[in-house]
Amino acid sequence: MKIWGRLQQKFVQVPSTSKEAITDALLGQWQVKSDNDGTKLNGIHVQKNTCNYLVPDATKRLTLQDSKATLTSKFPAWQIPVDSAADSLGFFAKQHQQMLVKQSTWQDWANLSPLVPEIASAIQIEPLEKIIKDAIPHLEEICHRPRSYLKMETEKLPVARVQRIAPHAIAYLTSHTEDWECKTFRGIRPKNVLSLVREELLDIYENRVTVRLIDHVLVYLRQRIRDVEKLKNELEQVLNFSEVSQSIHWRNRERICHLWGENFDAAPQLKVAEVTLDFLKLIKQKLLTLTDTDLYKAIPRSAEVEGTLRNTNILIGDRHYREIAKLWREWSKWRSKRSKTAQQLFDFYQQTINGFDAFCFLLCSKVLMKTDRDRGFGYSSDSALPERGQLYSLQQDSHKESETLNFRWLDDGSIQLESEKLGILKFIPLVAQLAESPDEQTSEQILKLLESLVDQADSPQHRTIILYFGTAQDLSQISPKFQRFFNTIGNDLLSSDLNSSSKSDRKLALLPVSPFDILSTERVARAIQWWIYSQKYSAYPIKNGLESRLPDELLRKLQQSGAMRQSSQNNQLLVMRPLSPDDRMIFNSNLHSMIKREEAKGNSSRGEVVKLRQLKNLPENIDREFESLLTCPTCQAKYSATGFDISFENIGNDCFTAHCQHKQCGTNWGLQRCGQCQTNYPYIKLGGANPEISDRSVGWCDRVFGRDVLAVTCFADNSLQFYICSNCGSCGNSSQSSSYYCQRC
């Protein structure tokens, strides 16, 4: 058998020793490819030449066996999505398979909503919950006035406390003189006597059923409350986007509202979710008060009750206990629907992980492609719905050229974007709930593990981003010290030494995504935005390679106008800006004069004339080089030498700033020089009034601007004019001291 590590993107060495443990296992990290029919995963036969994810069994353990080795591991419960979340993920795997059967197009898939399916039914009060509510009075009556078993015990007590003497008390007293008080003429005056003591025994079968039922229902309610709270938070996010306009940018609000409006109406559903949540919390609170009663404390935690109830006289005859038996049977029906055989559990986990892969594939498709409600990044494709292991092409029609992006959904579920100009961007889905880590030590171990396994080649043309299953709400539960590490695309540089305030070159990219979080699409879009536009902008100034064929006379003219300059390092010719109409007129007139002079020399200058005529298209070629640089990243307005939609300015230090002058846009973008490390970094600043950002918690950038940013805004002041340098992590404010780091960022 072969073990494929998705984080390393390679096969790993299979240990030769028996009972070898796989350390630091993350759910969704490993796949096994069987070489023979003798491989077993958790006791389930794995078919030959198939790839399966390494998943836990019912005890959260993993056992992988073949004729050569036995590998074991254990998955912590916090890593594994609960059943309701897993069902939501499995929906996307099933939907993908159904659309493949129907021969749907890629465009049909991109139009699918990435939010929780059937949210309207998920926030309704379930029938079981109504039965629980009806049973609460009966539970309260039993816990405060329970049935008990009266048991008579023999105990030696002082005479004054004795109410009933044991039958053999006299015989015992005659042989135990230490219990005599004194002798009298009539006999013995006892000091202590054996007596019968009545003991009320609460630990009976019917009471065990009651107490264990309270425990089971509390577990159910806690998970149900958590699920409804996630959906409620998602609904509140939508209303915040649509109502609190001063706290977010209108472009992001419009995209989010369009995304939500594909399927849902937030306001009435939020009211339903709130009613359901209040209902569940009330029931939970009433049950929690019962855990402080004498009955609950009298039943040992180890006292278990089998699933099928015994029909005792009390459970049948007592009207309160009869209702408890009814609730137990309803809960057992619900649990039986959730319980699974070993094969069913294996298939369930495989479906869950495949569903998360399909969900991440949907996010990427929705971000890249033009859909009914969102332009995305403007790519389109007329191909069929992609399958794993195949290469597909996406076309982006620009003003003067068509850019192609190759899309691969790899066999292991990873997603790879390839471009001749931009290189490779890879998304690795990881269904493990990393933001659920129980403590700081575990969080630190996870980060160090990922950092050691993921290829972090220091190249903007080869980037890897891990998409793990989680929401912003989950992220807020972990230590603030680690929150930024678990939500970053790697362009707001963080310290790799978690115990140090110093900066270093950690660029591990981790993003939480979930159908429970409406901002998942914007997080993925922001990552793709950085990969595309940061490279395009960082290519400034344009290296045209003209120095070997541009005559000195023309070169001097263009240098004098500031359109070109020579690099001080290698004398390479750099194009600093597009040619203005005056530049074009001067260039064309001088070129025409030079051609006439060379033609007058006769046949001896025929070769030089050909070279000069080839320069006629130089202004258009320069425009083409600047086209992607001077296309507005938000409204896609194009630069034109004769138009006024886009203004451009070279601001020195090989930096530039561009401005979209459309009335509804006003976006600025370009390169800024970092005052700390003296390197350039790309930025986008949206037009319009600055939003009032009161919530500066981790992920604020996704909430406020979404995809329409490059370098993350620094809070050194409230003007949002400066950014976190993607090269050194400091605030890119040249007016600050050279050692300045913004602690609020």
Secondary structure, DSSP 8 states (H G I E B T S, - for coil): -EEEETTTTEEE----STTEE--S--TTSEEEE-SSTT-EETTEE--TT-EEE----TTSEEEEE-SS-EEEEE--GGGS--HHHHHHHHHHHHHHHHHHHTT-BHHHHHTS--S-TTHHHHTS--HHHHHHHHHHHHHHHHHHS---EEEEEEEEEEGGG-SSB-TTHHHHHHT-GGGEEEE-SSSEEESEEEEEEEEEE---HHHHHHHHHHHHHHHHHHHHHHHHHHHHHHHHHHHHHHH-GGGS-HHHHHHHHHHHHTT--HHHHHHHHHHHHHHHHHHHHHHHHHTTSHHHHHS-TT----SS----HHHHH-HHHHHHHHHHHHHHHHHHHH---HHHHHHHHHHHHHHHHHHHHHHHHHHHB--SS--TTSEE--SB---TT-EEEEEEE-SS-EEEEEEEE-TTS-EEEEETTTEEEEEEEE-S-GGG-SSHHHHHHHHHHHHHHS---S-TTEEEEEEEE--HHHHTTS-HHHHGGGSB-S-S-B-S-TT--S---B--EEEEE-TT-TTHHHHHHHHHHHHHHHHHHHT-SEE---TTTS-HHHHHHHHHHTSEEE-TTT--EEE-S---HHHHHHHHHHHHHHHHHHHHTGGGGHHHHHHHHGGGGHHHHHHHHHHTTTS-TTT-----TT--SEEEEEEETTEEEEEE--TTT--EEEEEE-TTT--EEEEEE--SS-------STTHHHHHTTTS-SS-B--SSTT---BB-TTT-SB--TTS-TT---TT-
